[in-house]
Amino acid sequence: MNERAGFGVIQKSGRAEEFGERLSGMNLDFPGFEKVRIPDLLLPVEHNVSEHLEQIRSPYIEWVVAAKLIDPGTRGYDVLMRMKLDDCSALVFPDHPKELVLYGAIALALFFAIDDVIDDVNADASKKLDYITRVGQIARGDAPAAQDDHIVRAWHRWFKEIQTFASPPLFKSFAEALRFHLRALKVQALKDQRAVLGPTTHLMRRRDNIGSSYFMPLAAVFLERERGLRMQEVLEEQYIKSIADLVAFVLVIHNELLGLYKDVRTGEANFIGLLQREHGVGLQGACDLAGKLVDDMVKAMVQMERDLPELVDGYEGKAEAITRYVRTGYSLIRGTVDWCMITHRYRDERYFSV
């Protein structure tokens, strides 16, 4: 275990615990920023990479190049070019179907491309809202218009290609989840997000606009296609939905901890800062509290998975579908931490506005 682990270093193993493995925290120590230590984090699955990486590497690059997502001069160029395929959260679980690995990686590229548009705190809020609305219209089936840019057109291409892989019921679920995600993104486009938000309000909003809200149904599409599993009833099972919600909450808090410096620099709302304000604690105390909250959520989702055989009617006939779906959520958690470790997005002042 590398006790000096920090940004740019992926920890491939940690301390084994009952509910997963615990990775060593790190110091955020930047000029003009209060030094804090990110707490040790409990993760429900170990680091791993897909066996399909070499097969999908060229198609992935060809897709994002053709879609102009990595054109020099676009705001997402740096982050996409520095995102190593091996550590994308769509890829870390080795048992993902090959097409899910490819289209999951493309989904991440699309997510970060639009995220960069709405993360620009200096941009006109009404224009950002209009942009999100337009991508939402594409997700309802609209064709690109003459004025649409390369990002909107790339979203349309990806959306239509997913439709060719999915059964009609699953595609409907996926499309509804994508539209929900895009509507929830509108909150991020509001000015001065920190003015009235409490920590819980912020956490709930971020749960809805984090990428897992549509990635989980996307995973179901390819699990059904590759494995012949009946995934629609898994998506509709309330106990599974509860685990998926916890996955999103964990993703949010990890992101808020690891992106704390970037958010302070850019003026974005951050769960840690809101905890600090709400509870009257220092920045380190707020980080430690967030760490305890997210650890409890990881334990809860693992315990809930263990309880599913007693909670889900007809579990035996759905066991493989449920297990693969839940493990997809776990891989998102581990992969997001890996990605945060390697991207310049969270540590390079040249990337974000100052």
Residue, then its C-alpha position, 0 to 999 in steps of 0.5 A: m500500500n502506498e501511504r504517500a498516494g495522491f493525485g496521479v497515483i492509482q491505488k490498486s489495492g487497499r486494506a481488506e474489510e468486511f464491506g470492501e477495501r479501504l484506500s489510503g486518503m491523501n493531502l490536498d496541499f496547494p498554494g493559497f488553499e487550506k491544507v486538508r487530508i481527504p479521509d481513507l475511503l471504503l470502496p465496495v469493489e477492487h481496482n480492475v480493468s476490462e479484458h476488452l480494452e485492447q479491442i475497443r481502444s481503436p473504435y473508441i478513439e475513432w468515435v470521439v475523433a469523428a464526433k469532434l469531442i477531442d478537437p483542440g480548442t474545445r473546453g473538454y479537450d484537456v480532460l478527454m485527452r488525459m482520460k486513460l481508457d484503462d481507468c474509466s469507470a465504465l471499464v474497471f469491472p472486467d466482466h462488463p460486455k464488450e459493447l458496454v465497455l465501448y459505449g460506456a466509455i463514449a458515455l463518459a466522454l459525452f458526459f464530461a463534454i456537456d459537464d464542461v459547458i455547464d461548469d463554466v461559472n462565468a458563462d451566461a446561465s440562460k444560454k447554459l439552460d438552453y443548451i441542456t434543454r436542446v440535448g434533452q430534446i435530442a434525447r426525446g428523439d429530435a434530429p440535430a438542427a443546423q445550429d447544433d454544435h458537435i456535442v449535441r450531434a455526438w449525443h444524438r449519434w450515441f443515443k440512436e446507436i444505443q436504440t439499435f442495441a436495446s429492446p423497446p422496454l429497456f430503451k424506454s427506461f434508458a431514455e427516460a433516465l437520460r431525460f431525467h438526468l438532463r433535467a436535473l443538470k439544469v440546477q447546475a446551471l443556476k448562478d450562485q448555487r451556494a446561496v441557499l443550499g443546505p447539504t442535504t438539498h445539494l446531495m439530493r440534487r447532485r444524486d439526480n444529475i450525476g452520470s450514474s442516473y442514466f448509466m445504470p439503465l445503459a448497463a442493463v441494455f448491454l447485459e440483456r443483449e450479451r447475457g440474455l438476461r431479463m433486465q427490465e424487472v430488475l430496474e423496476e425492483q424497489y430494493i434494487k432502486s435503493i441500492a442504485d440511489l446509494v451508488a449515486f450518493v457515494l459517487v457524489i460525495h467521493n466527487e465532492l471530496l476529490g474535487l474540493y480544490k477545483d470547486v473552491r477555485t471555481g466558486e461551485a457549490n460543494f458538499i464539504g463546504l456546505l457541511q462546514r457552514e451548516h455544522g460550524v466545523g473546520l474544513q478538515g472536520a467537514c471532510d472527516l464527516a463526509g468520509k464517515l457518511v460515505d463509508d456508511m453508505v457503502k456498508a449499507m449498499v453491500q448489506m442490502e445486496r446481501d439481504l436481497p434473496e429474502l426481499v425480492d420475490g422470485y430472487e433465484g430466477k433473477a439472481e444473475a441479472i441482479t448481481r451483474y447490475v449491482r456490480t456495475g454500480y460498484s464498478l462505477i464507484r471504484g472507477t470514478v475514484d480511479w479517474c479522479m486520481i489521474t485527471h488534471r481536472y482536479r489538480d491543475e489550475r490551468y484547467f479551470s477558471v481562477 
